[in-house]
């Protein structure tokens, strides 16, 4: 390929430029679609995390964990906004 200043592009170069532009447009559309899909996934994750946080904050949560090293049981209690009832 030879580049010359001040001369019109040949028909082959014009069609090649159009093909490059079409390829770029297709790539941009694909990228936009992938970004939209990622945005929807992040929105769904945000909704799930919010729902779990609201549920934890509305009632007490108790986790019993056994230490893998010493075998001792550990109890972790999380109390939310509301006063616990029996």
C-alpha positions in Angstrom: 0.0 0.0 0.0 1.4 3.4 -1.0 0.4 6.6 0.8 0.5 9.8 -1.3 -0.3 13.3 -0.2 -2.9 15.4 -2.0 -4.3 12.7 -4.2 -7.8 11.2 -4.2 -8.2 7.8 -2.8 -8.8 5.0 -5.3 -12.1 3.1 -5.3 -10.5 0.2 -3.5 -9.3 2.4 -0.7 -12.7 4.0 -0.3 -14.4 0.6 -0.1 -11.8 -0.6 2.4 -12.4 2.5 4.5 -16.2 1.9 4.4 -15.6 -1.8 5.5 -13.3 -0.6 8.3 -16.0 1.9 9.5 -18.7 -0.9 9.3 -16.4 -3.2 11.4 -15.8 -0.4 13.9 -19.6 0.2 14.1 -20.3 -3.5 14.7 -17.6 -3.7 17.3 -19.0 -0.6 19.1 -22.5 -2.1 19.0 -21.2 -5.4 20.4 -19.3 -3.5 23.2 -22.4 -1.5 24.0 -24.5 -4.7 24.2 -21.9 -6.3 26.6 -21.8 -3.1 28.7 -25.6 -3.2 29.0 -25.6 -6.8 30.0 -22.9 -6.1 32.6 -25.0 -3.2 33.9 -28.1 -5.4 34.3 -26.1 -8.0 36.1 -24.6 -5.5 38.5 -28.2 -4.1 39.1 -29.4 -7.6 39.9 -26.5 -8.2 42.3 -27.2 -4.9 44.0 -30.8 -5.8 44.5 -29.9 -9.2 46.0 -27.4 -7.7 48.4 -29.8 -5.0 49.4 -32.6 -7.6 50.1 -30.2 -9.7 52.2 -29.0 -6.7 54.2 -32.6 -5.6 54.9 -33.5 -9.1 56.0 -30.5 -9.3 58.3 -31.2 -5.8 59.8 -34.9 -6.7 60.5 -34.2 -9.8 62.6 -31.4 -11.3 64.6 -29.0 -13.6 62.9 -26.9 -16.2 64.8 -24.1 -18.1 63.2 -22.4 -21.1 64.9 -18.9 -21.7 63.5 -16.4 -24.4 64.5 -12.7 -23.4 64.3 -10.9 -25.7 61.9 -7.7 -25.5 63.9 -8.8 -26.1 67.5 -12.3 -27.4 67.1 -13.8 -24.8 69.5 -17.3 -23.6 68.7 -17.8 -19.9 68.1 -21.2 -18.2 68.1 -21.7 -14.9 66.3 -24.9 -12.9 66.8 -25.9 -10.0 64.7 -28.8 -7.8 66.0 -30.5 -5.5 63.6 -32.5 -2.3 64.0 -35.4 -3.9 65.9 -35.3 -4.9 69.5 -35.1 -8.8 69.7 -38.3 -10.5 71.1 -38.6 -13.9 72.6 
